[in-house]
């Protein structure tokens, strides 16, 4: 259920990934930030609040940590999903490209 919610968020940002405006890892940080900074209203929000910690600085760097072993497992699953989604999107984008498309 948590992956499903994150999946909806990252899929809504597909164009940003394709246009190199962001990465899946940054989207994961954004999503966690959104969930953590609102009052938990459902099970997904409550679990993310309980299991994941996010630290950011003014330079845009961030650190996402699982608070417990189950939080680390959840975070690893979210990270792996984000990476696999980005790879999938980019492979779909590359399907119709030719080597000449990448020459200056």
C-alpha positions as CSV (number, residue, x, y, z in Angstrom):
1,X,0.0,0.0,0.0
2,X,2.9,2.4,0.7
3,X,4.6,1.5,-2.6
4,X,1.2,2.1,-4.4
5,X,1.0,5.6,-2.9
6,X,4.6,6.4,-3.9
7,X,4.0,4.9,-7.3
8,X,1.1,7.3,-7.9
9,X,3.3,10.2,-7.0
10,X,6.3,9.3,-9.1
11,X,4.1,8.4,-12.1
12,X,2.6,11.9,-12.0
13,X,6.2,13.2,-12.4
14,X,7.2,11.1,-15.3
15,X,7.7,14.1,-17.6
16,X,10.1,15.7,-15.2
17,X,12.2,12.5,-15.2
18,X,12.3,12.3,-19.0
19,X,13.2,16.0,-19.3
20,X,16.0,15.7,-16.7
21,X,14.4,18.2,-14.3
22,X,14.6,15.7,-11.4
23,X,15.6,12.2,-10.5
24,X,13.6,9.4,-9.0
25,X,15.7,9.7,-5.8
26,X,14.8,13.3,-5.5
27,X,11.1,12.5,-6.1
28,X,11.4,9.9,-3.3
29,X,12.7,12.6,-1.0
30,X,9.9,15.0,-2.0
31,X,7.3,12.4,-1.4
32,X,8.6,11.5,2.0
33,X,8.9,15.2,2.9
34,X,5.2,15.8,1.8
35,X,4.0,12.8,3.9
36,X,6.1,13.6,7.0
37,X,5.1,17.3,7.0
38,X,1.4,16.7,7.1
39,X,-0.8,15.3,9.8
40,X,-1.1,11.5,9.4
41,X,-4.6,10.7,8.1
42,X,-4.2,7.1,6.9
43,X,-2.1,4.0,7.5
44,X,0.5,5.0,4.9
45,X,1.1,8.4,6.5
46,X,1.3,6.8,10.0
47,X,3.8,4.2,8.9
48,X,6.0,6.6,7.1
49,X,5.9,8.9,10.1
50,X,6.9,6.1,12.4
51,X,9.5,4.3,10.2
52,X,11.3,6.9,8.2
53,X,13.3,10.0,9.0
54,X,14.3,12.7,6.6
55,X,17.0,15.4,7.0
56,X,17.6,18.2,4.5
57,X,19.9,21.2,4.3
58,X,19.6,24.5,2.5
59,X,21.8,23.2,-0.4
60,X,19.3,20.6,-1.4
61,X,21.2,17.7,0.0
62,X,19.1,15.1,1.9
63,X,19.5,12.0,4.0
64,X,16.7,9.5,4.4
65,X,17.0,6.9,7.2
66,X,14.9,4.1,8.4
67,X,14.2,4.4,12.2
68,X,14.1,0.7,12.7
69,X,14.9,-2.5,10.8
70,X,11.4,-2.5,9.2
71,X,11.9,1.2,8.3
72,X,15.2,0.3,6.6
73,X,13.5,-2.5,4.6
74,X,10.6,-0.1,3.6
75,X,13.1,2.5,2.6
76,X,15.1,0.0,0.5
77,X,11.9,-1.1,-1.2
78,X,10.9,2.5,-2.0
79,X,14.4,3.3,-3.3
80,X,14.6,0.2,-5.4
81,X,11.1,1.0,-6.9
82,X,12.2,4.6,-7.6
83,X,15.3,3.4,-9.4
84,X,13.6,0.7,-11.4
85,X,10.8,3.1,-12.4
86,X,13.4,5.6,-13.7
87,X,15.2,2.9,-15.6
88,X,11.9,1.7,-17.1
89,X,10.9,5.3,-18.2
90,X,14.3,5.9,-19.7
91,X,14.4,2.6,-21.6
92,X,11.0,3.4,-23.0
93,X,12.2,6.8,-24.1
94,X,15.3,5.3,-25.8
95,X,13.3,2.7,-27.8
96,X,12.8,4.9,-30.8
97,X,16.1,6.8,-30.6
98,X,19.0,6.3,-33.1
99,X,22.7,7.0,-32.5
100,X,22.5,10.0,-34.7
101,X,20.0,11.6,-32.3
102,X,22.8,12.0,-29.7
103,X,25.4,13.6,-31.9
104,X,25.9,17.4,-31.8
